[in-house]
């Protein structure tokens, strides 16, 4: 995976914020969610609510 080059600090901040909030946090397993990702947990809630 190549390293990213940023023109300014703001560019780097925006990219890193996007990665953490939109990519990493949605896939990371959370102990409070019984070691599921937030996406998995939300799907379980929807499936269990509809059924």
PyMOL commands that set and color helices and strands:
alter all, ss='L'
color gray80, all
select helices_A, chain A and resi 9-27+31-33+38-50
alter helices_A, ss='H'
color red, helices_A
deselect
rebuild
show_as cartoon
